Amino acid sequence: MLEEFDSFKTEMFQVMDPAGNITKPEHFPKLKDKDIVGAYKKMLFARTADLMVVSYQRQGRIYTYPPNQGQEAISGAVAQIIRKDDWLVPAFRELGAWLAKGASLKEIFMYFMGFEEGSLFKNARNMLPMNVPIASQLQHATGIGYAINYKEKDEIVYTFVGDGGTSQGDFHEALNFAAVWKVPVIFIVQNNQFAISVPFKTQTASDGIAIKALAYGMPGIQVDGNDFLAMTKTFEEASEHAGSGKGPVLIEAVTYRMGAHTTSDDPSKYRTKEEEDEWAAKDPLVRLKKYLMTQKLWTDKEEETITGQYKKEIDRIFIEAEKHTDYPLEDVFKYQYADLPDDLLLQKAEHEKFLNWKASRK
């Protein structure tokens, strides 16, 4: 399949169209009906949690958060393939993959509340913390891949980056060394069309990202990132390739960030309502739901019931995280300088005002 849809042919790989119809049955992934239903439930949980976190942030109960809405099929597909001892080297928009690897929702909430404990991921074996500096995690992934080969272990590294990250030098250095060393790393570019406000068309003159794999001597494939079945099939093939000693794979998952870049962003300033509506028709959850309903594996009533259950559970976990010991404000500042400069003194004062406002609302 990697050869059939080689990046040089510039044909995007798709198994299921936006209406939920199977267009390439010969490439259907190795999933049973119960697996697909289970994956849909996990994706639905991730979206429900994601939307609720945005609401919590608007209430002043959590800090800046990067929404995942619209990109759930990519993480959802990784969740089907990644093994316990495989490595997950994330960026910051892979909620479903974090949960699948063993990170708890409470830890994730705590991370975005500013607690260091939120990065421990106690039950997530071989998962690195979320990475905010753009693309630097790719170097880490290649290094881990080198160590896997050196120690002759049966492990694969799954690492994520956005389309904007492909303009960083780290992206090119990581891919170059990964191919030279033939490390078992799967590079996943979530091409969601915007690096904050910079549209993809001004990010590169190439015909997509996958074609860049050609220059580094590795397979590359462009996939419909809103097609859960296509993404799962791609990860099946990529993991087999990387795990058999053939080296890395570059996957360009073409998707769309339906929400803001983070909760401090206003996407209406740089994209149109028409564009958003066009991509909403390709929503990964809606598409998979249509397929499941066609197969009589899912109903609206089931979704309504389980979504209600999810909301109660998510709210319970969030309140539990909120009740965690308060983080001393002094700890944020006192280890930086012997004498705080004026800009940090101003930040501290502003944050004290915010905390007083927050306390007054209880």
N, C-alpha and C positions, 0 to 999 in steps of 0.2 A: 504494500500500500504506500509506503514511503517513496518507492520508486515511481509508482503510477501517478502520484500527485506531487512529484518533485517540484521544488520551489521554482525552478527555471521555467516550468510550464505555466506558471502563474494562474493555475486553476485552483480555486478555493475548494477544499474538501468539505463535503456536506453529506449527511446521511438522511436527515429529516428536514423538510421545508418548514417555513413559518406556520403553515396550517396543520402541522403535525403528521404529514404524510411521509412515509418512508420512500425516499427517492433512490437509494442505493442499498437494497436488501443484502447484496453480496458483501457489504462492509458492515453489517450489523455487529456490534460488539458482543463479547461472550457474557451476556447478562441474561438472567432469567427474569420472568415477569416480576417476581417478588423483589429482585434486586433493584429494578427500575422504580418500583413503587417506593421502596425504602430510600432510594436516592432522592426521589422527589420530595419525600417527607423531610429529609435532612436539608434540602435546598429551601423548602418552605420555612423550616425553622430558622435557617440563617437569614432569610429575607425578613421574617417577622421580627427577629432580634435586631436586625439592622435598622429597620424603620423605627423601632421603639427607642433605639439608642439616639437617633436623630431627634426624636421627641424629647428624650431626657435632656439632651444638650440644649435644646431651645428653652427648657425650663430652668437652665442654669445648674443642673445636677451633675453634669459631667463636662469635661473639657473638649477641645477640638477633636473631631472624629472624621475619618475618611469613609463615606458610605460605599457599600458594595453593590447596591441595587443595579441589576442588569448584567452582572458578571458572575452570577452564581453557578452557571453551568461549568465553568472552567474549574473552580475549586471542587465542585460536586463530582466532576469526572476524576480529578486527582484522588479524591477520597475513595473511589472504587478500586484504584490500582495500587496506591502507596502501601508499603508493608511496614510492620512495626520497626524494623531495623533500618529502613530507608531514611534518608535525610530530607528534611523540609527546610529550605532556606528562603524565607518569605521576604516580601517587600512590606506593604501595609494595607493591602486590599484583598485578603484571601481568607475571610472569616470562615467559610465552610471547610477549607483545608486545615486551618488551625484546629478547629473542633474535631475533625476527623483524626488528626494526629494525636489528640489527647489533651489539648489545652482546654481548660474549663472556661465557661462563660463568665464565671466570677473573676477569674484571673484577667480575662480580657477587659471586663468592666474596670477592674482596679488599675490596669495599665493606663487606660484613658482617663482615670481619675488622678493619675500622677503618682501612684504607689509603685515603688521599685519591685515589690513582690509580684506585681502583675506580669513581670517578664520571666518568672521562674518556670512556669509550665511544668509543674512537678511530675505530671503523668504523661507528658509528651516526650517520648524518647527520641533523641536525635532531631530535635527541632531548635533552630536558632531563634533569638528574639526578633521581633519586628524590626525592619530596617528602614529608617527614615531618610538618611543620606542616599541620594538617588544612585542606584546601580552598584554601589560598593559591595553589596552582598554577593554579586556575581563572582568576584574574585575569591570570596570565601568558599563559594560552592565549588569552584574549580580546585581550590586547595584541598577541600575535603575529598573531592573525587580522586586527586592524586594520592592522598593518604589511603583511600580504599584500595586502589591498585597496589600500592606499596605493601599494604598489610594482607593483600589477597583476600579481601572480604567480599561477601555476596551482598552488596548494598548499592543503591542507586540514589543520586541526589536530584531532587526536584527544586528548581529555583525560579522565582518570579521576578519580573520587572515590567514596567509600563512602557508604552511607546516612546515617551520622552526620555526614558533611561537609555535608549539605544543611541542617543547622541552623546552620551558620556564616554570618555576613554575607557573606563572600567569595563563597559560592555564588550568592546572590541578586544581588549587585552585578555579578558576572561575567555572569550570564545576562541581566540587564537591559541592560547596555551592549552585549553581543553581539547582542541582538535589535535595539536601536536602530541600531547601526552595520552590521547585516546582515553580520557577519563569518562566514567559512567555518569554523566551529568545531562539532565534534560532541562534546557533553557526555555522558559515559558514567557513569551512576551504578550502581555494583555494589551492589545492594541485597542484602547477604548476611545480613540479618535482625538483625544485632547490631553496634553500635558499641562494641567491647570487650564490656562486659556489659550495655549498655543495649539492650533489645529495640526493634524497629522500631515497635511499637505505641505506645511512649512518645516516639517521635522526632517524629511529626507527627500532626495530626488529619485530614490529607488522605487521600483514597483512593489511596494510593500517591504516588510522586514524579513520574511522567510528567505527571500532570494539572496540575502547577505550571507547565508550559510555556505553558498557556493564558493565564495572567496576564501573561506576558512577550511574547506575540505571536509564538511560534515553534511549529513542530510538536513534539509529544511522543508517545512511544510506549512502552508497557510490553511487554517481551519476556521470554519464558522464557529466562533466562540460562543454563540448563543444556542448551539446545537449540542445538547448533552451527549447524545449518542455518538456523534462525530468526534467530540472531544475524548470520550472514553475509548473509542476505537484507536484514536491517535496515540493515547497514552499506552494502550496495550502494545502497539507496534513499537513505539519509542522505547518503552521499558525493556522489551525483548532485545532490541538493537543494542541499547546501552549496557544491559546486563550480560550480554554475551561477549563483551570485550571489543566491540566494534567502535566504541567511542561515543561522543556526545550527539545530541539532536537539538535542533532549533525549531521551536513551534511558535508560530504567530497565530494567536487566537484573536480573530477579528470580532470585536464586541462593541459595547457602548456603555459608558458611564451614565446611567439615567439620572443620578442625583448630582450633587455638587462635588467638586474635587475634595474638599473637606467642608465641614460645617461653617467655616469662615469665608467660604467662596460663594459667589453669586453667578451661576452659569448663564443667567439671562443676559448678561452683559456681553457674552461672546458667542452665543449660539441661538438659533431660532426655534420658535415653537414648532414650526413645520418639520424641522429636522428631528426634534425630540419625538414628535408623533410618528414619524416614519420608523424610527427605531423601536418605539413602543410596540409596534405591530410585530416586531421580531423578538419580543420579550422571551427569555429562555424558559421561565417557569410556565408562562401561558402556552408556549409551544409544546413542552413536555406534557402538560396537563391535557391538551387536546389529543395527543397521542394516546395517553392512558385512558381517556374517556372513550375514544374510538374503540379501544381494545376491551372496554367494559371493566377496567381495572380501578377506576376512580370515579367519584361522584362529587357534585358540589356540596351535598350534605356532609360527606366525610370531611371535606376540606373545611367547612364552617366549624364543625365540631373540633377538629384537631387544632385549628388555628386559635380557637378560644382557649384550649388547653395550653398551647404554647405561650400565649400572652400572659396567662396566670403564672406559669412557671418562670418565664423571663422576668416578670415584675418581681417575683419572690426573690430571685437570684440578685437582681439589681439592688433591692432594698437591703439584702444581706451584705452586699459590697459597700453600700452607703454607710452601714453601721460599723464598718471597719474603723480601727483606731485612727483618729485624725492625724494627718501628716503635719508635723510641726513646721510652721512657716519658716522659722529660723533656719531649719536644715536646708532649705532651698538656697539660701544665700550665704550662710556663715562659712562655708568651706571654699568659697571662691577667692576672696581677697581679705587681707588683714583689715583694710579700710575700704568699705564699699564705695565705688564710684557713684557719681550723681545719678546716672541712668538706672543703675540697679536699685538705688534708694527710692527712685520714683516708681519703678516697677513694684517694689515691695509695698509702698504706700497704696498704690492702685489696687494691689491684690488684697490688702487688708480691708479696703473699702468694699471690695466684692464679697469677701467672707462675712463682713458685718451685714451686708445686704442679704446674703443668703441665710444667715442666722435669724434675721428679723422676719423671714417668711415662714419659719417653722411654727 
